[in-house]
Amino acid sequence: MQKDIHPEYKEATITCACGETFKTKSTKGDLRVEVCSNCHSFYTGKQKQNTRGGRIERFKEKYDL
């Protein structure tokens, strides 16, 4: 590696909007994020399920078939 061309790689604190914080390494420094793995619906299991069905079910429901 060449000297003096790479950015400084330092410890950074990541802070989520939900209040969760964790430490990692970054060239940017401290970061604030809106969503983390503790509050994202995919990881928490609180995803909205599609209960309306497909096209055919919606058509039948609309025209009472």
mmJSON file of the N, C-alpha and C atoms, coordinates in Angstrom:
{"data_MODEL":{"atom_site":{
"group_PDB":["ATOM","ATOM","ATOM","ATOM","ATOM","ATOM","ATOM","ATOM","ATOM","ATOM","ATOM","ATOM","ATOM","ATOM","ATOM","ATOM","ATOM","ATOM","ATOM","ATOM","ATOM","ATOM","ATOM","ATOM","ATOM","ATOM","ATOM","ATOM","ATOM","ATOM","ATOM","ATOM","ATOM","ATOM","ATOM","ATOM","ATOM","ATOM","ATOM","ATOM","ATOM","ATOM","ATOM","ATOM","ATOM","ATOM","ATOM","ATOM","ATOM","ATOM","ATOM","ATOM","ATOM","ATOM","ATOM","ATOM","ATOM","ATOM","ATOM","ATOM","ATOM","ATOM","ATOM","ATOM","ATOM","ATOM","ATOM","ATOM","ATOM","ATOM","ATOM","ATOM","ATOM","ATOM","ATOM","ATOM","ATOM","ATOM","ATOM","ATOM","ATOM","ATOM","ATOM","ATOM","ATOM","ATOM","ATOM","ATOM","ATOM","ATOM","ATOM","ATOM","ATOM","ATOM","ATOM","ATOM","ATOM","ATOM","ATOM","ATOM","ATOM","ATOM","ATOM","ATOM","ATOM","ATOM","ATOM","ATOM","ATOM","ATOM","ATOM","ATOM","ATOM","ATOM","ATOM","ATOM","ATOM","ATOM","ATOM","ATOM","ATOM","ATOM","ATOM","ATOM","ATOM","ATOM","ATOM","ATOM","ATOM","ATOM","ATOM","ATOM","ATOM","ATOM","ATOM","ATOM","ATOM","ATOM","ATOM","ATOM","ATOM","ATOM","ATOM","ATOM","ATOM","ATOM","ATOM","ATOM","ATOM","ATOM","ATOM","ATOM","ATOM","ATOM","ATOM","ATOM","ATOM","ATOM","ATOM","ATOM","ATOM","ATOM","ATOM","ATOM","ATOM","ATOM","ATOM","ATOM","ATOM","ATOM","ATOM","ATOM","ATOM","ATOM","ATOM","ATOM","ATOM","ATOM","ATOM","ATOM","ATOM","ATOM","ATOM","ATOM","ATOM","ATOM","ATOM","ATOM","ATOM","ATOM","ATOM","ATOM","ATOM","ATOM","ATOM"],
"id":[1,2,3,4,5,6,7,8,9,10,11,12,13,14,15,16,17,18,19,20,21,22,23,24,25,26,27,28,29,30,31,32,33,34,35,36,37,38,39,40,41,42,43,44,45,46,47,48,49,50,51,52,53,54,55,56,57,58,59,60,61,62,63,64,65,66,67,68,69,70,71,72,73,74,75,76,77,78,79,80,81,82,83,84,85,86,87,88,89,90,91,92,93,94,95,96,97,98,99,100,101,102,103,104,105,106,107,108,109,110,111,112,113,114,115,116,117,118,119,120,121,122,123,124,125,126,127,128,129,130,131,132,133,134,135,136,137,138,139,140,141,142,143,144,145,146,147,148,149,150,151,152,153,154,155,156,157,158,159,160,161,162,163,164,165,166,167,168,169,170,171,172,173,174,175,176,177,178,179,180,181,182,183,184,185,186,187,188,189,190,191,192,193,194,195],
"type_symbol":["N","C","C","N","C","C","N","C","C","N","C","C","N","C","C","N","C","C","N","C","C","N","C","C","N","C","C","N","C","C","N","C","C","N","C","C","N","C","C","N","C","C","N","C","C","N","C","C","N","C","C","N","C","C","N","C","C","N","C","C","N","C","C","N","C","C","N","C","C","N","C","C","N","C","C","N","C","C","N","C","C","N","C","C","N","C","C","N","C","C","N","C","C","N","C","C","N","C","C","N","C","C","N","C","C","N","C","C","N","C","C","N","C","C","N","C","C","N","C","C","N","C","C","N","C","C","N","C","C","N","C","C","N","C","C","N","C","C","N","C","C","N","C","C","N","C","C","N","C","C","N","C","C","N","C","C","N","C","C","N","C","C","N","C","C","N","C","C","N","C","C","N","C","C","N","C","C","N","C","C","N","C","C","N","C","C","N","C","C","N","C","C","N","C","C"],
"label_atom_id":["N","CA","C","N","CA","C","N","CA","C","N","CA","C","N","CA","C","N","CA","C","N","CA","C","N","CA","C","N","CA","C","N","CA","C","N","CA","C","N","CA","C","N","CA","C","N","CA","C","N","CA","C","N","CA","C","N","CA","C","N","CA","C","N","CA","C","N","CA","C","N","CA","C","N","CA","C","N","CA","C","N","CA","C","N","CA","C","N","CA","C","N","CA","C","N","CA","C","N","CA","C","N","CA","C","N","CA","C","N","CA","C","N","CA","C","N","CA","C","N","CA","C","N","CA","C","N","CA","C","N","CA","C","N","CA","C","N","CA","C","N","CA","C","N","CA","C","N","CA","C","N","CA","C","N","CA","C","N","CA","C","N","CA","C","N","CA","C","N","CA","C","N","CA","C","N","CA","C","N","CA","C","N","CA","C","N","CA","C","N","CA","C","N","CA","C","N","CA","C","N","CA","C","N","CA","C","N","CA","C","N","CA","C","N","CA","C","N","CA","C","N","CA","C","N","CA","C"],
"label_alt_id":[null,null,null,null,null,null,null,null,null,null,null,null,null,null,null,null,null,null,null,null,null,null,null,null,null,null,null,null,null,null,null,null,null,null,null,null,null,null,null,null,null,null,null,null,null,null,null,null,null,null,null,null,null,null,null,null,null,null,null,null,null,null,null,null,null,null,null,null,null,null,null,null,null,null,null,null,null,null,null,null,null,null,null,null,null,null,null,null,null,null,null,null,null,null,null,null,null,null,null,null,null,null,null,null,null,null,null,null,null,null,null,null,null,null,null,null,null,null,null,null,null,null,null,null,null,null,null,null,null,null,null,null,null,null,null,null,null,null,null,null,null,null,null,null,null,null,null,null,null,null,null,null,null,null,null,null,null,null,null,null,null,null,null,null,null,null,null,null,null,null,null,null,null,null,null,null,null,null,null,null,null,null,null,null,null,null,null,null,null,null,null,null,null,null,null],
"label_comp_id":["MET","MET","MET","GLN","GLN","GLN","LYS","LYS","LYS","ASP","ASP","ASP","ILE","ILE","ILE","HIS","HIS","HIS","PRO","PRO","PRO","GLU","GLU","GLU","TYR","TYR","TYR","LYS","LYS","LYS","GLU","GLU","GLU","ALA","ALA","ALA","THR","THR","THR","ILE","ILE","ILE","THR","THR","THR","CYS","CYS","CYS","ALA","ALA","ALA","CYS","CYS","CYS","GLY","GLY","GLY","GLU","GLU","GLU","THR","THR","THR","PHE","PHE","PHE","LYS","LYS","LYS","THR","THR","THR","LYS","LYS","LYS","SER","SER","SER","THR","THR","THR","LYS","LYS","LYS","GLY","GLY","GLY","ASP","ASP","ASP","LEU","LEU","LEU","ARG","ARG","ARG","VAL","VAL","VAL","GLU","GLU","GLU","VAL","VAL","VAL","CYS","CYS","CYS","SER","SER","SER","ASN","ASN","ASN","CYS","CYS","CYS","HIS","HIS","HIS","SER","SER","SER","PHE","PHE","PHE","TYR","TYR","TYR","THR","THR","THR","GLY","GLY","GLY","LYS","LYS","LYS","GLN","GLN","GLN","LYS","LYS","LYS","GLN","GLN","GLN","ASN","ASN","ASN","THR","THR","THR","ARG","ARG","ARG","GLY","GLY","GLY","GLY","GLY","GLY","ARG","ARG","ARG","ILE","ILE","ILE","GLU","GLU","GLU","ARG","ARG","ARG","PHE","PHE","PHE","LYS","LYS","LYS","GLU","GLU","GLU","LYS","LYS","LYS","TYR","TYR","TYR","ASP","ASP","ASP","LEU","LEU","LEU"],
"label_asym_id":["A","A","A","A","A","A","A","A","A","A","A","A","A","A","A","A","A","A","A","A","A","A","A","A","A","A","A","A","A","A","A","A","A","A","A","A","A","A","A","A","A","A","A","A","A","A","A","A","A","A","A","A","A","A","A","A","A","A","A","A","A","A","A","A","A","A","A","A","A","A","A","A","A","A","A","A","A","A","A","A","A","A","A","A","A","A","A","A","A","A","A","A","A","A","A","A","A","A","A","A","A","A","A","A","A","A","A","A","A","A","A","A","A","A","A","A","A","A","A","A","A","A","A","A","A","A","A","A","A","A","A","A","A","A","A","A","A","A","A","A","A","A","A","A","A","A","A","A","A","A","A","A","A","A","A","A","A","A","A","A","A","A","A","A","A","A","A","A","A","A","A","A","A","A","A","A","A","A","A","A","A","A","A","A","A","A","A","A","A","A","A","A","A","A","A"],
"label_entity_id":["1","1","1","1","1","1","1","1","1","1","1","1","1","1","1","1","1","1","1","1","1","1","1","1","1","1","1","1","1","1","1","1","1","1","1","1","1","1","1","1","1","1","1","1","1","1","1","1","1","1","1","1","1","1","1","1","1","1","1","1","1","1","1","1","1","1","1","1","1","1","1","1","1","1","1","1","1","1","1","1","1","1","1","1","1","1","1","1","1","1","1","1","1","1","1","1","1","1","1","1","1","1","1","1","1","1","1","1","1","1","1","1","1","1","1","1","1","1","1","1","1","1","1","1","1","1","1","1","1","1","1","1","1","1","1","1","1","1","1","1","1","1","1","1","1","1","1","1","1","1","1","1","1","1","1","1","1","1","1","1","1","1","1","1","1","1","1","1","1","1","1","1","1","1","1","1","1","1","1","1","1","1","1","1","1","1","1","1","1","1","1","1","1","1","1"],
"label_seq_id":[1,1,1,2,2,2,3,3,3,4,4,4,5,5,5,6,6,6,7,7,7,8,8,8,9,9,9,10,10,10,11,11,11,12,12,12,13,13,13,14,14,14,15,15,15,16,16,16,17,17,17,18,18,18,19,19,19,20,20,20,21,21,21,22,22,22,23,23,23,24,24,24,25,25,25,26,26,26,27,27,27,28,28,28,29,29,29,30,30,30,31,31,31,32,32,32,33,33,33,34,34,34,35,35,35,36,36,36,37,37,37,38,38,38,39,39,39,40,40,40,41,41,41,42,42,42,43,43,43,44,44,44,45,45,45,46,46,46,47,47,47,48,48,48,49,49,49,50,50,50,51,51,51,52,52,52,53,53,53,54,54,54,55,55,55,56,56,56,57,57,57,58,58,58,59,59,59,60,60,60,61,61,61,62,62,62,63,63,63,64,64,64,65,65,65],
"pdbx_PDB_ins_code":[null,null,null,null,null,null,null,null,null,null,null,null,null,null,null,null,null,null,null,null,null,null,null,null,null,null,null,null,null,null,null,null,null,null,null,null,null,null,null,null,null,null,null,null,null,null,null,null,null,null,null,null,null,null,null,null,null,null,null,null,null,null,null,null,null,null,null,null,null,null,null,null,null,null,null,null,null,null,null,null,null,null,null,null,null,null,null,null,null,null,null,null,null,null,null,null,null,null,null,null,null,null,null,null,null,null,null,null,null,null,null,null,null,null,null,null,null,null,null,null,null,null,null,null,null,null,null,null,null,null,null,null,null,null,null,null,null,null,null,null,null,null,null,null,null,null,null,null,null,null,null,null,null,null,null,null,null,null,null,null,null,null,null,null,null,null,null,null,null,null,null,null,null,null,null,null,null,null,null,null,null,null,null,null,null,null,null,null,null,null,null,null,null,null,null],
"Cartn_x":[0.835,0.0,0.88,0.436,1.168,0.836,1.766,1.561,0.83,0.057,-0.605,-1.658,-2.233,-3.312,-4.616,-4.573,-5.761,-6.352,-7.681,-8.299,-8.07,-8.176,-7.981,-9.168,-8.889,-9.905,-9.98,-11.047,-11.129,-12.422,-12.503,-13.691,-14.829,-16.04,-17.205,-18.369,-19.219,-20.43,-21.622,-22.398,-23.599,-24.784,-25.618,-26.781,-28.034,-28.982,-30.245,-31.29,-32.345,-33.436,-34.172,-34.132,-34.802,-33.997,-32.751,-31.924,-30.809,-30.82,-29.783,-28.458,-27.368,-26.047,-25.115,-24.167,-23.127,-21.882,-20.762,-19.485,-18.989,-18.363,-17.772,-16.618,-16.015,-14.937,-15.436,-15.015,-15.464,-14.483,-14.502,-13.701,-14.5,-15.806,-16.68,-16.758,-16.548,-16.735,-18.086,-18.651,-19.944,-21.062,-22.027,-23.146,-24.468,-25.506,-26.872,-27.707,-28.431,-29.249,-30.707,-31.632,-33.055,-33.518,-32.923,-33.378,-32.172,-32.283,-31.219,-31.851,-31.052,-31.569,-32.469,-32.42,-33.293,-34.684,-34.846,-36.169,-36.722,-35.982,-36.474,-37.495,-38.607,-39.699,-39.296,-38.352,-37.916,-37.242,-36.43,-35.684,-36.498,-37.484,-38.28,-39.439,-39.786,-40.88,-42.24,-42.29,-43.558,-43.902,-43.632,-43.935,-45.429,-45.893,-47.291,-47.47,-48.45,-48.734,-49.769,-49.594,-50.538,-51.739,-52.859,-54.049,-55.086,-54.831,-55.811,-55.825,-54.775,-54.743,-54.271,-54.369,-53.908,-54.978,-54.709,-55.629,-56.981,-56.952,-58.193,-59.08,-58.496,-59.282,-59.892,-59.143,-59.66,-60.797,-60.656,-61.697,-62.976,-62.848,-64.025,-64.69,-63.89,-64.424,-65.14,-64.577,-65.146,-66.501,-66.628,-67.841,-68.693,-68.418,-69.192,-69.392,-68.316,-68.409,-68.096],
"Cartn_y":[-1.181,0.0,1.245,2.231,3.48,4.301,5.084,5.905,7.193,7.693,8.992,9.13,8.032,8.166,7.576,6.824,6.178,7.011,7.072,7.834,7.135,7.906,7.356,6.465,5.27,4.284,4.261,4.839,4.991,4.399,4.277,3.738,4.751,4.25,5.121,4.542,5.405,4.997,5.221,4.176,4.241,4.386,5.393,5.645,5.583,4.75,4.593,5.541,5.8,6.648,6.014,4.679,3.998,4.082,4.565,4.709,3.682,2.68,1.641,2.228,1.886,2.322,1.11,1.149,0.137,0.736,0.094,0.596,-0.241,0.43,-0.209,0.662,0.33,1.144,1.792,3.041,3.77,4.885,5.32,6.477,7.763,7.661,8.821,9.351,8.522,8.946,8.484,9.207,8.843,9.023,8.074,8.096,7.996,8.608,8.479,7.864,6.793,6.101,6.08,5.872,5.839,4.448,3.398,2.032,1.148,0.274,-0.704,-2.096,-3.102,-4.468,-4.717,-3.866,-4.043,-3.464,-2.53,-1.921,-2.128,-2.744,-2.983,-4.111,-3.93,-4.905,-6.281,-6.372,-7.674,-8.492,-7.856,-8.563,-8.781,-7.937,-8.084,-9.051,-9.403,-10.33,-9.663,-8.357,-7.631,-7.085,-7.879,-7.466,-7.495,-6.602,-6.626,-7.739,-8.553,-9.628,-9.147,-9.539,-9.179,-10.104,-9.586,-10.414,-10.231,-9.362,-9.103,-10.195,-10.933,-11.981,-11.47,-12.319,-11.983,-11.305,-11.209,-10.531,-11.22,-12.534,-13.29,-13.144,-13.242,-13.108,-11.712,-10.692,-9.322,-9.12,-9.739,-9.656,-10.312,-11.507,-12.224,-11.452,-10.851,-10.061,-8.816,-8.198,-6.962,-7.217,-8.332,-8.62,-9.716,-10.058,-11.04,-12.352,-12.918,-14.201,-15.346],
"Cartn_z":[0.0,0.0,0.0,-0.719,-0.751,0.49,0.926,2.108,1.74,2.692,2.626,1.519,1.014,0.041,0.562,1.643,2.189,3.32,3.423,4.517,5.851,6.915,8.251,8.61,9.101,9.459,10.972,11.537,12.982,13.519,14.84,15.481,15.4,15.096,14.956,15.749,16.226,16.932,16.013,15.799,14.976,15.922,15.71,16.555,15.694,16.108,15.384,15.973,15.217,15.686,16.86,16.971,18.08,19.373,19.295,20.48,20.592,19.765,19.775,19.29,19.953,19.517,19.47,18.558,18.509,17.885,18.103,17.623,16.456,15.511,14.351,13.884,12.773,12.208,10.923,10.69,9.52,9.196,7.939,7.553,7.754,7.989,8.134,9.559,10.549,11.934,12.44,13.409,13.989,12.967,12.986,12.045,12.789,12.225,12.729,11.61,11.935,10.951,11.416,10.476,10.806,11.223,10.641,10.875,11.125,12.133,12.412,12.477,12.739,12.774,13.986,15.002,16.164,15.955,15.028,14.835,13.432,12.521,11.168,11.192,10.476,10.52,10.005,9.091,8.581,9.678,10.5,11.536,12.804,13.074,14.292,14.116,12.87,12.617,12.635,12.605,12.635,11.254,10.229,8.864,8.631,7.761,7.357,6.329,6.539,5.603,4.594,3.351,2.306,2.415,2.907,3.125,2.031,1.084,0.027,-1.033,-1.178,-2.183,-3.532,-4.528,-5.859,-6.692,-7.981,-8.906,-9.004,-9.078,-9.252,-8.022,-6.822,-5.604,-5.493,-5.876,-5.819,-6.849,-8.028,-9.04,-8.551,-7.988,-7.479,-6.337,-5.489,-4.371,-4.881,-5.901,-6.447,-7.119,-7.821,-8.581,-7.938,-6.677,-5.92,-6.677,-7.181,-7.921,-7.024],
"occupancy":[1.0,1.0,1.0,1.0,1.0,1.0,1.0,1.0,1.0,1.0,1.0,1.0,1.0,1.0,1.0,1.0,1.0,1.0,1.0,1.0,1.0,1.0,1.0,1.0,1.0,1.0,1.0,1.0,1.0,1.0,1.0,1.0,1.0,1.0,1.0,1.0,1.0,1.0,1.0,1.0,1.0,1.0,1.0,1.0,1.0,1.0,1.0,1.0,1.0,1.0,1.0,1.0,1.0,1.0,1.0,1.0,1.0,1.0,1.0,1.0,1.0,1.0,1.0,1.0,1.0,1.0,1.0,1.0,1.0,1.0,1.0,1.0,1.0,1.0,1.0,1.0,1.0,1.0,1.0,1.0,1.0,1.0,1.0,1.0,1.0,1.0,1.0,1.0,1.0,1.0,1.0,1.0,1.0,1.0,1.0,1.0,1.0,1.0,1.0,1.0,1.0,1.0,1.0,1.0,1.0,1.0,1.0,1.0,1.0,1.0,1.0,1.0,1.0,1.0,1.0,1.0,1.0,1.0,1.0,1.0,1.0,1.0,1.0,1.0,1.0,1.0,1.0,1.0,1.0,1.0,1.0,1.0,1.0,1.0,1.0,1.0,1.0,1.0,1.0,1.0,1.0,1.0,1.0,1.0,1.0,1.0,1.0,1.0,1.0,1.0,1.0,1.0,1.0,1.0,1.0,1.0,1.0,1.0,1.0,1.0,1.0,1.0,1.0,1.0,1.0,1.0,1.0,1.0,1.0,1.0,1.0,1.0,1.0,1.0,1.0,1.0,1.0,1.0,1.0,1.0,1.0,1.0,1.0,1.0,1.0,1.0,1.0,1.0,1.0,1.0,1.0,1.0,1.0,1.0,1.0],
"B_iso_or_equiv":[0.0,0.0,0.0,0.0,0.0,0.0,0.0,0.0,0.0,0.0,0.0,0.0,0.0,0.0,0.0,0.0,0.0,0.0,0.0,0.0,0.0,0.0,0.0,0.0,0.0,0.0,0.0,0.0,0.0,0.0,0.0,0.0,0.0,0.0,0.0,0.0,0.0,0.0,0.0,0.0,0.0,0.0,0.0,0.0,0.0,0.0,0.0,0.0,0.0,0.0,0.0,0.0,0.0,0.0,0.0,0.0,0.0,0.0,0.0,0.0,0.0,0.0,0.0,0.0,0.0,0.0,0.0,0.0,0.0,0.0,0.0,0.0,0.0,0.0,0.0,0.0,0.0,0.0,0.0,0.0,0.0,0.0,0.0,0.0,0.0,0.0,0.0,0.0,0.0,0.0,0.0,0.0,0.0,0.0,0.0,0.0,0.0,0.0,0.0,0.0,0.0,0.0,0.0,0.0,0.0,0.0,0.0,0.0,0.0,0.0,0.0,0.0,0.0,0.0,0.0,0.0,0.0,0.0,0.0,0.0,0.0,0.0,0.0,0.0,0.0,0.0,0.0,0.0,0.0,0.0,0.0,0.0,0.0,0.0,0.0,0.0,0.0,0.0,0.0,0.0,0.0,0.0,0.0,0.0,0.0,0.0,0.0,0.0,0.0,0.0,0.0,0.0,0.0,0.0,0.0,0.0,0.0,0.0,0.0,0.0,0.0,0.0,0.0,0.0,0.0,0.0,0.0,0.0,0.0,0.0,0.0,0.0,0.0,0.0,0.0,0.0,0.0,0.0,0.0,0.0,0.0,0.0,0.0,0.0,0.0,0.0,0.0,0.0,0.0,0.0,0.0,0.0,0.0,0.0,0.0],
"pdbx_formal_charge":[null,null,null,null,null,null,null,null,null,null,null,null,null,null,null,null,null,null,null,null,null,null,null,null,null,null,null,null,null,null,null,null,null,null,null,null,null,null,null,null,null,null,null,null,null,null,null,null,null,null,null,null,null,null,null,null,null,null,null,null,null,null,null,null,null,null,null,null,null,null,null,null,null,null,null,null,null,null,null,null,null,null,null,null,null,null,null,null,null,null,null,null,null,null,null,null,null,null,null,null,null,null,null,null,null,null,null,null,null,null,null,null,null,null,null,null,null,null,null,null,null,null,null,null,null,null,null,null,null,null,null,null,null,null,null,null,null,null,null,null,null,null,null,null,null,null,null,null,null,null,null,null,null,null,null,null,null,null,null,null,null,null,null,null,null,null,null,null,null,null,null,null,null,null,null,null,null,null,null,null,null,null,null,null,null,null,null,null,null,null,null,null,null,null,null],
"auth_seq_id":[1,1,1,2,2,2,3,3,3,4,4,4,5,5,5,6,6,6,7,7,7,8,8,8,9,9,9,10,10,10,11,11,11,12,12,12,13,13,13,14,14,14,15,15,15,16,16,16,17,17,17,18,18,18,19,19,19,20,20,20,21,21,21,22,22,22,23,23,23,24,24,24,25,25,25,26,26,26,27,27,27,28,28,28,29,29,29,30,30,30,31,31,31,32,32,32,33,33,33,34,34,34,35,35,35,36,36,36,37,37,37,38,38,38,39,39,39,40,40,40,41,41,41,42,42,42,43,43,43,44,44,44,45,45,45,46,46,46,47,47,47,48,48,48,49,49,49,50,50,50,51,51,51,52,52,52,53,53,53,54,54,54,55,55,55,56,56,56,57,57,57,58,58,58,59,59,59,60,60,60,61,61,61,62,62,62,63,63,63,64,64,64,65,65,65],
"auth_comp_id":["MET","MET","MET","GLN","GLN","GLN","LYS","LYS","LYS","ASP","ASP","ASP","ILE","ILE","ILE","HIS","HIS","HIS","PRO","PRO","PRO","GLU","GLU","GLU","TYR","TYR","TYR","LYS","LYS","LYS","GLU","GLU","GLU","ALA","ALA","ALA","THR","THR","THR","ILE","ILE","ILE","THR","THR","THR","CYS","CYS","CYS","ALA","ALA","ALA","CYS","CYS","CYS","GLY","GLY","GLY","GLU","GLU","GLU","THR","THR","THR","PHE","PHE","PHE","LYS","LYS","LYS","THR","THR","THR","LYS","LYS","LYS","SER","SER","SER","THR","THR","THR","LYS","LYS","LYS","GLY","GLY","GLY","ASP","ASP","ASP","LEU","LEU","LEU","ARG","ARG","ARG","VAL","VAL","VAL","GLU","GLU","GLU","VAL","VAL","VAL","CYS","CYS","CYS","SER","SER","SER","ASN","ASN","ASN","CYS","CYS","CYS","HIS","HIS","HIS","SER","SER","SER","PHE","PHE","PHE","TYR","TYR","TYR","THR","THR","THR","GLY","GLY","GLY","LYS","LYS","LYS","GLN","GLN","GLN","LYS","LYS","LYS","GLN","GLN","GLN","ASN","ASN","ASN","THR","THR","THR","ARG","ARG","ARG","GLY","GLY","GLY","GLY","GLY","GLY","ARG","ARG","ARG","ILE","ILE","ILE","GLU","GLU","GLU","ARG","ARG","ARG","PHE","PHE","PHE","LYS","LYS","LYS","GLU","GLU","GLU","LYS","LYS","LYS","TYR","TYR","TYR","ASP","ASP","ASP","LEU","LEU","LEU"],
"auth_asym_id":["A","A","A","A","A","A","A","A","A","A","A","A","A","A","A","A","A","A","A","A","A","A","A","A","A","A","A","A","A","A","A","A","A","A","A","A","A","A","A","A","A","A","A","A","A","A","A","A","A","A","A","A","A","A","A","A","A","A","A","A","A","A","A","A","A","A","A","A","A","A","A","A","A","A","A","A","A","A","A","A","A","A","A","A","A","A","A","A","A","A","A","A","A","A","A","A","A","A","A","A","A","A","A","A","A","A","A","A","A","A","A","A","A","A","A","A","A","A","A","A","A","A","A","A","A","A","A","A","A","A","A","A","A","A","A","A","A","A","A","A","A","A","A","A","A","A","A","A","A","A","A","A","A","A","A","A","A","A","A","A","A","A","A","A","A","A","A","A","A","A","A","A","A","A","A","A","A","A","A","A","A","A","A","A","A","A","A","A","A","A","A","A","A","A","A"],
"auth_atom_id":["N","CA","C","N","CA","C","N","CA","C","N","CA","C","N","CA","C","N","CA","C","N","CA","C","N","CA","C","N","CA","C","N","CA","C","N","CA","C","N","CA","C","N","CA","C","N","CA","C","N","CA","C","N","CA","C","N","CA","C","N","CA","C","N","CA","C","N","CA","C","N","CA","C","N","CA","C","N","CA","C","N","CA","C","N","CA","C","N","CA","C","N","CA","C","N","CA","C","N","CA","C","N","CA","C","N","CA","C","N","CA","C","N","CA","C","N","CA","C","N","CA","C","N","CA","C","N","CA","C","N","CA","C","N","CA","C","N","CA","C","N","CA","C","N","CA","C","N","CA","C","N","CA","C","N","CA","C","N","CA","C","N","CA","C","N","CA","C","N","CA","C","N","CA","C","N","CA","C","N","CA","C","N","CA","C","N","CA","C","N","CA","C","N","CA","C","N","CA","C","N","CA","C","N","CA","C","N","CA","C","N","CA","C","N","CA","C","N","CA","C","N","CA","C","N","CA","C"],
"pdbx_PDB_model_num":[1,1,1,1,1,1,1,1,1,1,1,1,1,1,1,1,1,1,1,1,1,1,1,1,1,1,1,1,1,1,1,1,1,1,1,1,1,1,1,1,1,1,1,1,1,1,1,1,1,1,1,1,1,1,1,1,1,1,1,1,1,1,1,1,1,1,1,1,1,1,1,1,1,1,1,1,1,1,1,1,1,1,1,1,1,1,1,1,1,1,1,1,1,1,1,1,1,1,1,1,1,1,1,1,1,1,1,1,1,1,1,1,1,1,1,1,1,1,1,1,1,1,1,1,1,1,1,1,1,1,1,1,1,1,1,1,1,1,1,1,1,1,1,1,1,1,1,1,1,1,1,1,1,1,1,1,1,1,1,1,1,1,1,1,1,1,1,1,1,1,1,1,1,1,1,1,1,1,1,1,1,1,1,1,1,1,1,1,1,1,1,1,1,1,1]
}}}
